[in-house]
Amino acid sequence: MRSYLHAAALLFCAGIAASALCACQPKAGVNVIPSPETQPSVADANAMLPGPSSPAPLYRANLCPTIMSLGEDVADAARKHIGVRYRSGGASPSAGFDCSGFVYWVFSKQGVAVPRDSVRQSRAGQEVAKADLLPGDILIFRIANTPNGRHSAIYLGDGRFIHSPSAGSRVRIENLEADYWKRHYMTARRVLEEPPCNLDLYGNPELADTQALLDEIGIGKK
């Protein structure tokens, strides 16, 4: 008799559990309400943009050129001419390059005017500390056996630079921390400037990318 009662109790508990589980499942033929979208709409994104009185910091859209991006363009252009021969007075890939001619020609192809000779290049733009170098900065070395005592090159980043060294050599990349170049390092000059950018400013660095792209394709702010 005790065994019979025990079994009945177990069946009763199992029935209650099954009912509870079924209660969590939708019945056949009943429409299921979809989960809410987590992706904000364009209107939501616009609402998150700072207003006139917002104290939030503003971030310029990342589509705007920066000193870094402009400098990387200069560095990329310079790398394309690795192997071009040195030629005194040369300032083109076909004729060859001297040191300042190489710097002059690379920047001119990026629409940036720099002086033609290394002495004036050593005074161009703004001086930059060695610890703050960015791609596209002009490096100046003091070398006594050059015609004017100056040698110019273009910084590539990661402690490397590119230049047209001397007669009998070709455009190549070198390590700024090599003993020879450390001894002769004189200064660095930054001639690149961020151009005006008419893309809006945003209160969130992530929105800067998103909103700028929306604006570009015409579905951004009204």
PyMOL commands that place a pseudoatom at each C-alpha (Angstrom):
pseudoatom trace, name=CA, resn=MET, resi=1, chain=A, elem=C, hetatm=0, pos=[0.000, 0.000, 0.000]
pseudoatom trace, name=CA, resn=ARG, resi=2, chain=A, elem=C, hetatm=0, pos=[2.853, 2.359, 0.894]
pseudoatom trace, name=CA, resn=SER, resi=3, chain=A, elem=C, hetatm=0, pos=[4.514, 1.641, -2.484]
pseudoatom trace, name=CA, resn=TYR, resi=4, chain=A, elem=C, hetatm=0, pos=[1.264, 2.441, -4.284]
pseudoatom trace, name=CA, resn=LEU, resi=5, chain=A, elem=C, hetatm=0, pos=[0.908, 5.810, -2.526]
pseudoatom trace, name=CA, resn=HIS, resi=6, chain=A, elem=C, hetatm=0, pos=[4.563, 6.681, -3.245]
pseudoatom trace, name=CA, resn=ALA, resi=7, chain=A, elem=C, hetatm=0, pos=[4.118, 5.975, -6.952]
pseudoatom trace, name=CA, resn=ALA, resi=8, chain=A, elem=C, hetatm=0, pos=[0.932, 8.045, -7.112]
pseudoatom trace, name=CA, resn=ALA, resi=9, chain=A, elem=C, hetatm=0, pos=[2.690, 10.983, -5.470]
pseudoatom trace, name=CA, resn=LEU, resi=10, chain=A, elem=C, hetatm=0, pos=[5.481, 10.823, -8.050]
pseudoatom trace, name=CA, resn=LEU, resi=11, chain=A, elem=C, hetatm=0, pos=[2.976, 10.813, -10.918]
pseudoatom trace, name=CA, resn=PHE, resi=12, chain=A, elem=C, hetatm=0, pos=[1.158, 13.799, -9.409]
pseudoatom trace, name=CA, resn=CYS, resi=13, chain=A, elem=C, hetatm=0, pos=[4.423, 15.833, -9.151]
pseudoatom trace, name=CA, resn=ALA, resi=14, chain=A, elem=C, hetatm=0, pos=[5.410, 14.930, -12.707]
pseudoatom trace, name=CA, resn=GLY, resi=15, chain=A, elem=C, hetatm=0, pos=[2.049, 16.183, -13.969]
pseudoatom trace, name=CA, resn=ILE, resi=16, chain=A, elem=C, hetatm=0, pos=[2.483, 19.540, -12.223]
pseudoatom trace, name=CA, resn=ALA, resi=17, chain=A, elem=C, hetatm=0, pos=[5.989, 19.957, -13.706]
pseudoatom trace, name=CA, resn=ALA, resi=18, chain=A, elem=C, hetatm=0, pos=[4.764, 19.170, -17.217]
pseudoatom trace, name=CA, resn=SER, resi=19, chain=A, elem=C, hetatm=0, pos=[1.981, 21.748, -16.909]
pseudoatom trace, name=CA, resn=ALA, resi=20, chain=A, elem=C, hetatm=0, pos=[4.439, 24.403, -15.769]
pseudoatom trace, name=CA, resn=LEU, resi=21, chain=A, elem=C, hetatm=0, pos=[6.717, 23.702, -18.733]
pseudoatom trace, name=CA, resn=CYS, resi=22, chain=A, elem=C, hetatm=0, pos=[3.853, 23.807, -21.192]
pseudoatom trace, name=CA, resn=ALA, resi=23, chain=A, elem=C, hetatm=0, pos=[2.749, 27.157, -19.800]
pseudoatom trace, name=CA, resn=CYS, resi=24, chain=A, elem=C, hetatm=0, pos=[6.048, 28.694, -21.043]
pseudoatom trace, name=CA, resn=GLN, resi=25, chain=A, elem=C, hetatm=0, pos=[5.481, 27.551, -24.646]
pseudoatom trace, name=CA, resn=PRO, resi=26, chain=A, elem=C, hetatm=0, pos=[3.232, 29.370, -27.176]
pseudoatom trace, name=CA, resn=LYS, resi=27, chain=A, elem=C, hetatm=0, pos=[0.105, 27.542, -28.211]
pseudoatom trace, name=CA, resn=ALA, resi=28, chain=A, elem=C, hetatm=0, pos=[-0.340, 26.479, -31.811]
pseudoatom trace, name=CA, resn=GLY, resi=29, chain=A, elem=C, hetatm=0, pos=[-1.866, 29.209, -33.942]
pseudoatom trace, name=CA, resn=VAL, resi=30, chain=A, elem=C, hetatm=0, pos=[-0.923, 32.024, -31.568]
pseudoatom trace, name=CA, resn=ASN, resi=31, chain=A, elem=C, hetatm=0, pos=[1.241, 34.820, -33.023]
pseudoatom trace, name=CA, resn=VAL, resi=32, chain=A, elem=C, hetatm=0, pos=[4.590, 35.182, -31.325]
pseudoatom trace, name=CA, resn=ILE, resi=33, chain=A, elem=C, hetatm=0, pos=[5.615, 38.751, -30.497]
pseudoatom trace, name=CA, resn=PRO, resi=34, chain=A, elem=C, hetatm=0, pos=[9.144, 39.327, -31.897]
pseudoatom trace, name=CA, resn=SER, resi=35, chain=A, elem=C, hetatm=0, pos=[11.968, 40.472, -29.668]
pseudoatom trace, name=CA, resn=PRO, resi=36, chain=A, elem=C, hetatm=0, pos=[12.575, 44.224, -29.813]
pseudoatom trace, name=CA, resn=GLU, resi=37, chain=A, elem=C, hetatm=0, pos=[15.314, 45.397, -32.155]
pseudoatom trace, name=CA, resn=THR, resi=38, chain=A, elem=C, hetatm=0, pos=[18.526, 46.335, -30.345]
pseudoatom trace, name=CA, resn=GLN, resi=39, chain=A, elem=C, hetatm=0, pos=[20.002, 48.252, -33.288]
pseudoatom trace, name=CA, resn=PRO, resi=40, chain=A, elem=C, hetatm=0, pos=[19.233, 51.994, -32.918]
pseudoatom trace, name=CA, resn=SER, resi=41, chain=A, elem=C, hetatm=0, pos=[17.465, 53.665, -35.805]
pseudoatom trace, name=CA, resn=VAL, resi=42, chain=A, elem=C, hetatm=0, pos=[18.776, 56.751, -37.580]
pseudoatom trace, name=CA, resn=ALA, resi=43, chain=A, elem=C, hetatm=0, pos=[16.342, 58.823, -35.489]
pseudoatom trace, name=CA, resn=ASP, resi=44, chain=A, elem=C, hetatm=0, pos=[17.730, 57.267, -32.299]
pseudoatom trace, name=CA, resn=ALA, resi=45, chain=A, elem=C, hetatm=0, pos=[21.267, 58.012, -33.426]
pseudoatom trace, name=CA, resn=ASN, resi=46, chain=A, elem=C, hetatm=0, pos=[20.324, 61.608, -34.212]
pseudoatom trace, name=CA, resn=ALA, resi=47, chain=A, elem=C, hetatm=0, pos=[18.759, 61.952, -30.763]
pseudoatom trace, name=CA, resn=MET, resi=48, chain=A, elem=C, hetatm=0, pos=[22.075, 60.924, -29.215]
pseudoatom trace, name=CA, resn=LEU, resi=49, chain=A, elem=C, hetatm=0, pos=[23.963, 63.727, -30.951]
pseudoatom trace, name=CA, resn=PRO, resi=50, chain=A, elem=C, hetatm=0, pos=[24.879, 66.629, -28.665]
pseudoatom trace, name=CA, resn=GLY, resi=51, chain=A, elem=C, hetatm=0, pos=[22.658, 69.674, -28.670]
pseudoatom trace, name=CA, resn=PRO, resi=52, chain=A, elem=C, hetatm=0, pos=[23.725, 73.337, -28.430]
pseudoatom trace, name=CA, resn=SER, resi=53, chain=A, elem=C, hetatm=0, pos=[23.962, 73.146, -24.640]
pseudoatom trace, name=CA, resn=SER, resi=54, chain=A, elem=C, hetatm=0, pos=[25.464, 69.667, -24.422]
pseudoatom trace, name=CA, resn=PRO, resi=55, chain=A, elem=C, hetatm=0, pos=[28.592, 69.467, -22.252]
pseudoatom trace, name=CA, resn=ALA, resi=56, chain=A, elem=C, hetatm=0, pos=[29.698, 66.273, -24.025]
pseudoatom trace, name=CA, resn=PRO, resi=57, chain=A, elem=C, hetatm=0, pos=[33.084, 66.347, -25.788]
pseudoatom trace, name=CA, resn=LEU, resi=58, chain=A, elem=C, hetatm=0, pos=[32.881, 66.479, -29.572]
pseudoatom trace, name=CA, resn=TYR, resi=59, chain=A, elem=C, hetatm=0, pos=[34.647, 64.062, -31.892]
pseudoatom trace, name=CA, resn=ARG, resi=60, chain=A, elem=C, hetatm=0, pos=[35.279, 64.888, -35.538]
pseudoatom trace, name=CA, resn=ALA, resi=61, chain=A, elem=C, hetatm=0, pos=[34.108, 62.243, -37.974]
pseudoatom trace, name=CA, resn=ASN, resi=62, chain=A, elem=C, hetatm=0, pos=[36.938, 59.866, -38.822]
pseudoatom trace, name=CA, resn=LEU, resi=63, chain=A, elem=C, hetatm=0, pos=[36.427, 60.469, -42.527]
pseudoatom trace, name=CA, resn=CYS, resi=64, chain=A, elem=C, hetatm=0, pos=[38.267, 63.777, -42.081]
pseudoatom trace, name=CA, resn=PRO, resi=65, chain=A, elem=C, hetatm=0, pos=[41.972, 63.728, -42.988]
pseudoatom trace, name=CA, resn=THR, resi=66, chain=A, elem=C, hetatm=0, pos=[44.434, 63.820, -40.099]
pseudoatom trace, name=CA, resn=ILE, resi=67, chain=A, elem=C, hetatm=0, pos=[48.160, 64.507, -39.867]
pseudoatom trace, name=CA, resn=MET, resi=68, chain=A, elem=C, hetatm=0, pos=[48.650, 60.758, -39.468]
pseudoatom trace, name=CA, resn=SER, resi=69, chain=A, elem=C, hetatm=0, pos=[46.617, 59.805, -42.538]
pseudoatom trace, name=CA, resn=LEU, resi=70, chain=A, elem=C, hetatm=0, pos=[48.235, 62.508, -44.665]
pseudoatom trace, name=CA, resn=GLY, resi=71, chain=A, elem=C, hetatm=0, pos=[51.681, 61.426, -43.481]
pseudoatom trace, name=CA, resn=GLU, resi=72, chain=A, elem=C, hetatm=0, pos=[50.981, 57.802, -44.321]
pseudoatom trace, name=CA, resn=ASP, resi=73, chain=A, elem=C, hetatm=0, pos=[50.042, 58.894, -47.851]
pseudoatom trace, name=CA, resn=VAL, resi=74, chain=A, elem=C, hetatm=0, pos=[53.406, 60.661, -48.140]
pseudoatom trace, name=CA, resn=ALA, resi=75, chain=A, elem=C, hetatm=0, pos=[55.205, 57.589, -46.791]
pseudoatom trace, name=CA, resn=ASP, resi=76, chain=A, elem=C, hetatm=0, pos=[53.406, 55.303, -49.254]
pseudoatom trace, name=CA, resn=ALA, resi=77, chain=A, elem=C, hetatm=0, pos=[54.321, 57.576, -52.158]
pseudoatom trace, name=CA, resn=ALA, resi=78, chain=A, elem=C, hetatm=0, pos=[57.966, 57.625, -51.057]
pseudoatom trace, name=CA, resn=ARG, resi=79, chain=A, elem=C, hetatm=0, pos=[58.183, 53.821, -50.802]
pseudoatom trace, name=CA, resn=LYS, resi=80, chain=A, elem=C, hetatm=0, pos=[57.154, 53.474, -54.443]
pseudoatom trace, name=CA, resn=HIS, resi=81, chain=A, elem=C, hetatm=0, pos=[60.531, 54.891, -55.464]
pseudoatom trace, name=CA, resn=ILE, resi=82, chain=A, elem=C, hetatm=0, pos=[62.810, 52.557, -53.569]
pseudoatom trace, name=CA, resn=GLY, resi=83, chain=A, elem=C, hetatm=0, pos=[65.682, 51.701, -55.878]
pseudoatom trace, name=CA, resn=VAL, resi=84, chain=A, elem=C, hetatm=0, pos=[65.728, 54.945, -57.889]
pseudoatom trace, name=CA, resn=ARG, resi=85, chain=A, elem=C, hetatm=0, pos=[69.361, 55.975, -58.359]
pseudoatom trace, name=CA, resn=TYR, resi=86, chain=A, elem=C, hetatm=0, pos=[71.005, 58.947, -56.684]
pseudoatom trace, name=CA, resn=ARG, resi=87, chain=A, elem=C, hetatm=0, pos=[71.864, 61.890, -58.899]
pseudoatom trace, name=CA, resn=SER, resi=88, chain=A, elem=C, hetatm=0, pos=[73.224, 65.229, -57.757]
pseudoatom trace, name=CA, resn=GLY, resi=89, chain=A, elem=C, hetatm=0, pos=[70.649, 67.908, -58.551]
pseudoatom trace, name=CA, resn=GLY, resi=90, chain=A, elem=C, hetatm=0, pos=[68.059, 65.270, -59.496]
pseudoatom trace, name=CA, resn=ALA, resi=91, chain=A, elem=C, hetatm=0, pos=[64.419, 65.717, -58.548]
pseudoatom trace, name=CA, resn=SER, resi=92, chain=A, elem=C, hetatm=0, pos=[62.457, 63.101, -60.530]
pseudoatom trace, name=CA, resn=PRO, resi=93, chain=A, elem=C, hetatm=0, pos=[62.303, 59.293, -60.822]
pseudoatom trace, name=CA, resn=SER, resi=94, chain=A, elem=C, hetatm=0, pos=[63.486, 59.404, -64.438]
pseudoatom trace, name=CA, resn=ALA, resi=95, chain=A, elem=C, hetatm=0, pos=[66.499, 61.645, -63.776]
pseudoatom trace, name=CA, resn=GLY, resi=96, chain=A, elem=C, hetatm=0, pos=[67.282, 60.330, -60.288]
pseudoatom trace, name=CA, resn=PHE, resi=97, chain=A, elem=C, hetatm=0, pos=[67.165, 62.033, -56.903]
pseudoatom trace, name=CA, resn=ASP, resi=98, chain=A, elem=C, hetatm=0, pos=[69.529, 63.795, -54.591]
pseudoatom trace, name=CA, resn=CYS, resi=99, chain=A, elem=C, hetatm=0, pos=[68.413, 63.857, -50.950]
pseudoatom trace, name=CA, resn=SER, resi=100, chain=A, elem=C, hetatm=0, pos=[66.469, 67.121, -50.999]
pseudoatom trace, name=CA, resn=GLY, resi=101, chain=A, elem=C, hetatm=0, pos=[65.199, 66.483, -54.525]
pseudoatom trace, name=CA, resn=PHE, resi=102, chain=A, elem=C, hetatm=0, pos=[63.612, 63.255, -53.335]
pseudoatom trace, name=CA, resn=VAL, resi=103, chain=A, elem=C, hetatm=0, pos=[61.864, 64.999, -50.424]
pseudoatom trace, name=CA, resn=TYR, resi=104, chain=A, elem=C, hetatm=0, pos=[60.786, 67.860, -52.686]
pseudoatom trace, name=CA, resn=TRP, resi=105, chain=A, elem=C, hetatm=0, pos=[59.360, 65.570, -55.392]
pseudoatom trace, name=CA, resn=VAL, resi=106, chain=A, elem=C, hetatm=0, pos=[57.456, 63.229, -53.024]
pseudoatom trace, name=CA, resn=PHE, resi=107, chain=A, elem=C, hetatm=0, pos=[55.721, 66.099, -51.238]
pseudoatom trace, name=CA, resn=SER, resi=108, chain=A, elem=C, hetatm=0, pos=[54.947, 67.892, -54.498]
pseudoatom trace, name=CA, resn=LYS, resi=109, chain=A, elem=C, hetatm=0, pos=[53.077, 64.814, -55.714]
pseudoatom trace, name=CA, resn=GLN, resi=110, chain=A, elem=C, hetatm=0, pos=[50.902, 65.058, -52.592]
pseudoatom trace, name=CA, resn=GLY, resi=111, chain=A, elem=C, hetatm=0, pos=[50.159, 68.712, -53.301]
pseudoatom trace, name=CA, resn=VAL, resi=112, chain=A, elem=C, hetatm=0, pos=[52.458, 69.985, -50.532]
pseudoatom trace, name=CA, resn=ALA, resi=113, chain=A, elem=C, hetatm=0, pos=[55.045, 72.649, -51.351]
pseudoatom trace, name=CA, resn=VAL, resi=114, chain=A, elem=C, hetatm=0, pos=[58.406, 72.322, -49.603]
pseudoatom trace, name=CA, resn=PRO, resi=115, chain=A, elem=C, hetatm=0, pos=[61.710, 74.091, -50.367]
pseudoatom trace, name=CA, resn=ARG, resi=116, chain=A, elem=C, hetatm=0, pos=[63.994, 72.435, -52.899]
pseudoatom trace, name=CA, resn=ASP, resi=117, chain=A, elem=C, hetatm=0, pos=[67.220, 72.429, -50.866]
pseudoatom trace, name=CA, resn=SER, resi=118, chain=A, elem=C, hetatm=0, pos=[67.917, 70.721, -47.539]
pseudoatom trace, name=CA, resn=VAL, resi=119, chain=A, elem=C, hetatm=0, pos=[68.997, 73.908, -45.739]
pseudoatom trace, name=CA, resn=ARG, resi=120, chain=A, elem=C, hetatm=0, pos=[65.617, 75.525, -46.295]
pseudoatom trace, name=CA, resn=GLN, resi=121, chain=A, elem=C, hetatm=0, pos=[63.895, 72.198, -45.667]
pseudoatom trace, name=CA, resn=SER, resi=122, chain=A, elem=C, hetatm=0, pos=[65.530, 72.240, -42.221]
pseudoatom trace, name=CA, resn=ARG, resi=123, chain=A, elem=C, hetatm=0, pos=[63.567, 75.434, -41.476]
pseudoatom trace, name=CA, resn=ALA, resi=124, chain=A, elem=C, hetatm=0, pos=[60.252, 74.550, -43.131]
pseudoatom trace, name=CA, resn=GLY, resi=125, chain=A, elem=C, hetatm=0, pos=[57.039, 73.954, -41.205]
pseudoatom trace, name=CA, resn=GLN, resi=126, chain=A, elem=C, hetatm=0, pos=[57.187, 73.346, -37.464]
pseudoatom trace, name=CA, resn=GLU, resi=127, chain=A, elem=C, hetatm=0, pos=[59.913, 71.669, -35.445]
pseudoatom trace, name=CA, resn=VAL, resi=128, chain=A, elem=C, hetatm=0, pos=[58.950, 68.269, -34.018]
pseudoatom trace, name=CA, resn=ALA, resi=129, chain=A, elem=C, hetatm=0, pos=[60.581, 66.490, -31.081]
pseudoatom trace, name=CA, resn=LYS, resi=130, chain=A, elem=C, hetatm=0, pos=[62.166, 63.176, -31.967]
pseudoatom trace, name=CA, resn=ALA, resi=131, chain=A, elem=C, hetatm=0, pos=[59.830, 61.421, -29.523]
pseudoatom trace, name=CA, resn=ASP, resi=132, chain=A, elem=C, hetatm=0, pos=[56.790, 62.837, -31.367]
pseudoatom trace, name=CA, resn=LEU, resi=133, chain=A, elem=C, hetatm=0, pos=[57.681, 61.885, -34.931]
pseudoatom trace, name=CA, resn=LEU, resi=134, chain=A, elem=C, hetatm=0, pos=[54.877, 60.869, -37.276]
pseudoatom trace, name=CA, resn=PRO, resi=135, chain=A, elem=C, hetatm=0, pos=[54.986, 59.435, -40.808]
pseudoatom trace, name=CA, resn=GLY, resi=136, chain=A, elem=C, hetatm=0, pos=[55.537, 62.227, -43.300]
pseudoatom trace, name=CA, resn=ASP, resi=137, chain=A, elem=C, hetatm=0, pos=[57.817, 64.320, -41.081]
pseudoatom trace, name=CA, resn=ILE, resi=138, chain=A, elem=C, hetatm=0, pos=[61.019, 65.568, -42.721]
pseudoatom trace, name=CA, resn=LEU, resi=139, chain=A, elem=C, hetatm=0, pos=[64.219, 64.474, -40.990]
pseudoatom trace, name=CA, resn=ILE, resi=140, chain=A, elem=C, hetatm=0, pos=[67.363, 66.590, -41.168]
pseudoatom trace, name=CA, resn=PHE, resi=141, chain=A, elem=C, hetatm=0, pos=[70.849, 65.262, -40.472]
pseudoatom trace, name=CA, resn=ARG, resi=142, chain=A, elem=C, hetatm=0, pos=[74.027, 67.276, -40.070]
pseudoatom trace, name=CA, resn=ILE, resi=143, chain=A, elem=C, hetatm=0, pos=[76.648, 65.715, -42.363]
pseudoatom trace, name=CA, resn=ALA, resi=144, chain=A, elem=C, hetatm=0, pos=[79.854, 67.634, -43.002]
pseudoatom trace, name=CA, resn=ASN, resi=145, chain=A, elem=C, hetatm=0, pos=[80.784, 66.154, -46.374]
pseudoatom trace, name=CA, resn=THR, resi=146, chain=A, elem=C, hetatm=0, pos=[77.517, 67.110, -48.085]
pseudoatom trace, name=CA, resn=PRO, resi=147, chain=A, elem=C, hetatm=0, pos=[77.439, 70.259, -50.265]
pseudoatom trace, name=CA, resn=ASN, resi=148, chain=A, elem=C, hetatm=0, pos=[75.575, 72.343, -47.663]
pseudoatom trace, name=CA, resn=GLY, resi=149, chain=A, elem=C, hetatm=0, pos=[76.160, 70.291, -44.518]
pseudoatom trace, name=CA, resn=ARG, resi=150, chain=A, elem=C, hetatm=0, pos=[72.566, 69.031, -44.394]
pseudoatom trace, name=CA, resn=HIS, resi=151, chain=A, elem=C, hetatm=0, pos=[70.921, 65.785, -45.454]
pseudoatom trace, name=CA, resn=SER, resi=152, chain=A, elem=C, hetatm=0, pos=[67.143, 65.348, -45.631]
pseudoatom trace, name=CA, resn=ALA, resi=153, chain=A, elem=C, hetatm=0, pos=[64.885, 62.297, -45.492]
pseudoatom trace, name=CA, resn=ILE, resi=154, chain=A, elem=C, hetatm=0, pos=[61.251, 61.309, -44.870]
pseudoatom trace, name=CA, resn=TYR, resi=155, chain=A, elem=C, hetatm=0, pos=[60.149, 59.525, -41.703]
pseudoatom trace, name=CA, resn=LEU, resi=156, chain=A, elem=C, hetatm=0, pos=[58.044, 56.394, -42.305]
pseudoatom trace, name=CA, resn=GLY, resi=157, chain=A, elem=C, hetatm=0, pos=[57.147, 55.436, -38.741]
pseudoatom trace, name=CA, resn=ASP, resi=158, chain=A, elem=C, hetatm=0, pos=[58.371, 52.612, -36.481]
pseudoatom trace, name=CA, resn=GLY, resi=159, chain=A, elem=C, hetatm=0, pos=[61.843, 54.162, -36.281]
pseudoatom trace, name=CA, resn=ARG, resi=160, chain=A, elem=C, hetatm=0, pos=[62.512, 53.986, -40.028]
pseudoatom trace, name=CA, resn=PHE, resi=161, chain=A, elem=C, hetatm=0, pos=[63.075, 56.592, -42.708]
pseudoatom trace, name=CA, resn=ILE, resi=162, chain=A, elem=C, hetatm=0, pos=[63.558, 56.705, -46.470]
pseudoatom trace, name=CA, resn=HIS, resi=163, chain=A, elem=C, hetatm=0, pos=[66.072, 58.800, -48.393]
pseudoatom trace, name=CA, resn=SER, resi=164, chain=A, elem=C, hetatm=0, pos=[68.364, 59.093, -51.397]
pseudoatom trace, name=CA, resn=PRO, resi=165, chain=A, elem=C, hetatm=0, pos=[71.730, 58.725, -49.652]
pseudoatom trace, name=CA, resn=SER, resi=166, chain=A, elem=C, hetatm=0, pos=[74.693, 59.609, -51.852]
pseudoatom trace, name=CA, resn=ALA, resi=167, chain=A, elem=C, hetatm=0, pos=[76.478, 59.156, -55.210]
pseudoatom trace, name=CA, resn=GLY, resi=168, chain=A, elem=C, hetatm=0, pos=[76.518, 55.508, -56.293]
pseudoatom trace, name=CA, resn=SER, resi=169, chain=A, elem=C, hetatm=0, pos=[73.532, 54.573, -54.097]
pseudoatom trace, name=CA, resn=ARG, resi=170, chain=A, elem=C, hetatm=0, pos=[69.782, 54.322, -54.542]
pseudoatom trace, name=CA, resn=VAL, resi=171, chain=A, elem=C, hetatm=0, pos=[66.672, 55.335, -52.602]
pseudoatom trace, name=CA, resn=ARG, resi=172, chain=A, elem=C, hetatm=0, pos=[66.387, 53.042, -49.578]
pseudoatom trace, name=CA, resn=ILE, resi=173, chain=A, elem=C, hetatm=0, pos=[64.939, 52.639, -46.083]
pseudoatom trace, name=CA, resn=GLU, resi=174, chain=A, elem=C, hetatm=0, pos=[67.134, 52.900, -42.995]
pseudoatom trace, name=CA, resn=ASN, resi=175, chain=A, elem=C, hetatm=0, pos=[66.849, 52.657, -39.210]
pseudoatom trace, name=CA, resn=LEU, resi=176, chain=A, elem=C, hetatm=0, pos=[66.808, 56.000, -37.410]
pseudoatom trace, name=CA, resn=GLU, resi=177, chain=A, elem=C, hetatm=0, pos=[68.301, 54.361, -34.305]
pseudoatom trace, name=CA, resn=ALA, resi=178, chain=A, elem=C, hetatm=0, pos=[71.412, 53.109, -36.114]
pseudoatom trace, name=CA, resn=ASP, resi=179, chain=A, elem=C, hetatm=0, pos=[74.516, 54.600, -34.490]
pseudoatom trace, name=CA, resn=TYR, resi=180, chain=A, elem=C, hetatm=0, pos=[75.515, 56.627, -37.552]
pseudoatom trace, name=CA, resn=TRP, resi=181, chain=A, elem=C, hetatm=0, pos=[72.147, 58.329, -37.912]
pseudoatom trace, name=CA, resn=LYS, resi=182, chain=A, elem=C, hetatm=0, pos=[71.763, 58.892, -34.177]
pseudoatom trace, name=CA, resn=ARG, resi=183, chain=A, elem=C, hetatm=0, pos=[75.087, 60.749, -34.158]
pseudoatom trace, name=CA, resn=HIS, resi=184, chain=A, elem=C, hetatm=0, pos=[74.155, 62.949, -37.107]
pseudoatom trace, name=CA, resn=TYR, resi=185, chain=A, elem=C, hetatm=0, pos=[70.494, 63.597, -36.304]
pseudoatom trace, name=CA, resn=MET, resi=186, chain=A, elem=C, hetatm=0, pos=[69.792, 67.329, -36.248]
pseudoatom trace, name=CA, resn=THR, resi=187, chain=A, elem=C, hetatm=0, pos=[66.042, 68.045, -36.268]
pseudoatom trace, name=CA, resn=ALA, resi=188, chain=A, elem=C, hetatm=0, pos=[62.659, 67.100, -37.689]
pseudoatom trace, name=CA, resn=ARG, resi=189, chain=A, elem=C, hetatm=0, pos=[60.138, 69.346, -39.397]
pseudoatom trace, name=CA, resn=ARG, resi=190, chain=A, elem=C, hetatm=0, pos=[56.407, 68.895, -39.884]
pseudoatom trace, name=CA, resn=VAL, resi=191, chain=A, elem=C, hetatm=0, pos=[55.091, 70.552, -43.024]
pseudoatom trace, name=CA, resn=LEU, resi=192, chain=A, elem=C, hetatm=0, pos=[51.751, 68.735, -43.190]
pseudoatom trace, name=CA, resn=GLU, resi=193, chain=A, elem=C, hetatm=0, pos=[48.617, 70.446, -41.893]
pseudoatom trace, name=CA, resn=GLU, resi=194, chain=A, elem=C, hetatm=0, pos=[45.113, 69.110, -41.407]
pseudoatom trace, name=CA, resn=PRO, resi=195, chain=A, elem=C, hetatm=0, pos=[42.893, 70.691, -44.078]
pseudoatom trace, name=CA, resn=PRO, resi=196, chain=A, elem=C, hetatm=0, pos=[39.510, 72.214, -43.148]
pseudoatom trace, name=CA, resn=CYS, resi=197, chain=A, elem=C, hetatm=0, pos=[36.884, 69.499, -42.840]
pseudoatom trace, name=CA, resn=ASN, resi=198, chain=A, elem=C, hetatm=0, pos=[33.173, 70.262, -43.119]
pseudoatom trace, name=CA, resn=LEU, resi=199, chain=A, elem=C, hetatm=0, pos=[31.962, 66.972, -41.650]
pseudoatom trace, name=CA, resn=ASP, resi=200, chain=A, elem=C, hetatm=0, pos=[29.970, 67.401, -38.448]
pseudoatom trace, name=CA, resn=LEU, resi=201, chain=A, elem=C, hetatm=0, pos=[31.266, 66.845, -34.933]
pseudoatom trace, name=CA, resn=TYR, resi=202, chain=A, elem=C, hetatm=0, pos=[29.640, 64.222, -32.706]
pseudoatom trace, name=CA, resn=GLY, resi=203, chain=A, elem=C, hetatm=0, pos=[29.407, 63.506, -29.006]
pseudoatom trace, name=CA, resn=ASN, resi=204, chain=A, elem=C, hetatm=0, pos=[30.396, 59.849, -29.342]
pseudoatom trace, name=CA, resn=PRO, resi=205, chain=A, elem=C, hetatm=0, pos=[33.480, 58.598, -31.233]
pseudoatom trace, name=CA, resn=GLU, resi=206, chain=A, elem=C, hetatm=0, pos=[31.518, 55.587, -32.505]
pseudoatom trace, name=CA, resn=LEU, resi=207, chain=A, elem=C, hetatm=0, pos=[28.707, 57.809, -33.797]
pseudoatom trace, name=CA, resn=ALA, resi=208, chain=A, elem=C, hetatm=0, pos=[31.313, 59.870, -35.647]
pseudoatom trace, name=CA, resn=ASP, resi=209, chain=A, elem=C, hetatm=0, pos=[31.927, 56.986, -38.031]
pseudoatom trace, name=CA, resn=THR, resi=210, chain=A, elem=C, hetatm=0, pos=[28.286, 55.895, -38.284]
pseudoatom trace, name=CA, resn=GLN, resi=211, chain=A, elem=C, hetatm=0, pos=[26.696, 59.306, -38.710]
pseudoatom trace, name=CA, resn=ALA, resi=212, chain=A, elem=C, hetatm=0, pos=[29.268, 60.503, -41.238]
pseudoatom trace, name=CA, resn=LEU, resi=213, chain=A, elem=C, hetatm=0, pos=[28.600, 57.469, -43.399]
pseudoatom trace, name=CA, resn=LEU, resi=214, chain=A, elem=C, hetatm=0, pos=[24.836, 58.019, -43.116]
pseudoatom trace, name=CA, resn=ASP, resi=215, chain=A, elem=C, hetatm=0, pos=[25.276, 61.627, -44.133]
pseudoatom trace, name=CA, resn=GLU, resi=216, chain=A, elem=C, hetatm=0, pos=[27.424, 60.628, -47.096]
pseudoatom trace, name=CA, resn=ILE, resi=217, chain=A, elem=C, hetatm=0, pos=[24.696, 58.384, -48.532]
pseudoatom trace, name=CA, resn=GLY, resi=218, chain=A, elem=C, hetatm=0, pos=[21.942, 60.883, -47.805]
pseudoatom trace, name=CA, resn=ILE, resi=219, chain=A, elem=C, hetatm=0, pos=[20.019, 59.284, -44.954]
pseudoatom trace, name=CA, resn=GLY, resi=220, chain=A, elem=C, hetatm=0, pos=[21.552, 61.177, -42.090]
pseudoatom trace, name=CA, resn=LYS, resi=221, chain=A, elem=C, hetatm=0, pos=[20.256, 64.198, -40.236]
pseudoatom trace, name=CA, resn=LYS, resi=222, chain=A, elem=C, hetatm=0, pos=[17.447, 66.162, -41.795]
for i in range(1, 222): cmd.bond("trace and resi %d" % i, "trace and resi %d" % (i + 1))
show_as sticks, trace
zoom trace
